[in-house]
Amino acid sequence: MRIEFLGAARNVTGSRHLIHVNGSKVLLECGMFHGHRFEAYERNKNLPFDAREIDAVVLSHAHIDHSGNLPTLHAQGFNNNIYCTSATRDLCSIMLRDSAHIQERDAEYLRKKAAKTGQQPLEPLYTMSDAEKVMRHFVGLGYHRRFWVAEGVEGTFYDAGHILGSAVVVLEIREGENRTRLAFTGDLGHRNVPILRDPEPVEKIDVLITESTYGDRVHDPVEQIEAEFADVVNRTVSRRGKIIVPAFSVGRTQHVVYLLHRLTVSGKIPRIPVFVDSPLSVNATEVFQTHEECYDAEARRLDRIAGPDGIFGNNSGSYDIEYIRDVEESKKLNGRKDPCVIISSSGMCEVGRILHHLKNNIEDDRNTVMVVGFMAENTLGKRLVEHERRSAKNMT
Ligand SMILES: [Zn+2]
């Protein structure tokens, strides 16, 4: 067996590792590399292997830096199976299409710019059609089910506790008389992530491939996060304000919806309307709703008492939530006077409907902008966290 590390080594995006075994080539992940536009385009387009020679892909989870370049792989001739959990498959189905939409939109922007400057325009890295076609190759499986990957290679998925459907991949590899157990952690979550089960220990591992992005942080205890969350909501409601929550569409949005539901049911916050305002967030929540097999014991408990639509539903009578795809419905939120929670994307406040909600609400000091996720440098979200009083561009 030989392993080539072809991405996510010394940087944090574009995960992919190629295993050569018994004459087969098995690819772990096919992530998209993010960086400066042209460099990223070149690195994503020029795969460091022949896509037609890959016998199988095994995917740990749906995040774009792990799955995002699968449409390119397929467009360049890959024609075999992509093994992942069922929830990862369903999340990829919406996330890869969203990624294709972004590629097409960026290419269109660059085409217009190139037309003015006479430069050569870039084609999109991949199209919606590429993203749709690669989905036919996905094989969704349950946790703890052994599956055949390639000659002498069998796989099993274990809980990774990172995002819905995320898995630690264990490959059992037989080469002649030799047996090797290889574990690939993908991104490993921590204990007590809302909704998800804790990461599962895997045993008797000979080779371990692990990636670490935030290895230097200690997470706050969940009880503390819940108490702070309730406190912020209660203080805002008492002054008749609105709570605006920028959140990533996949993962963070559902965690916030779930926490609000729990706090409402337990009487720690009053019942106020909650709006999830982003088409991608609404689609992602539907995937969460259909995969109760990924829930932990607490989420299951809430799911049982919450009525027919479960923890994300609005039929329980105890929780008042509305999901908004339509732009006109989104605009109507501006006219609301009563306390409510608006959860929207993008998570770092760079694009999307969250910008309108910030614009419409930030100047009213009854309102709260609640930051629940990581904000990268040079984003509007980071400037909000740092209480910057005005745009740096305007300061002289
Ligand atoms: Zn991830």
Residues whose N, C-alpha, C, O or C-beta is under 5 A from the ligand:
A	BS01	ZN	H63 D187
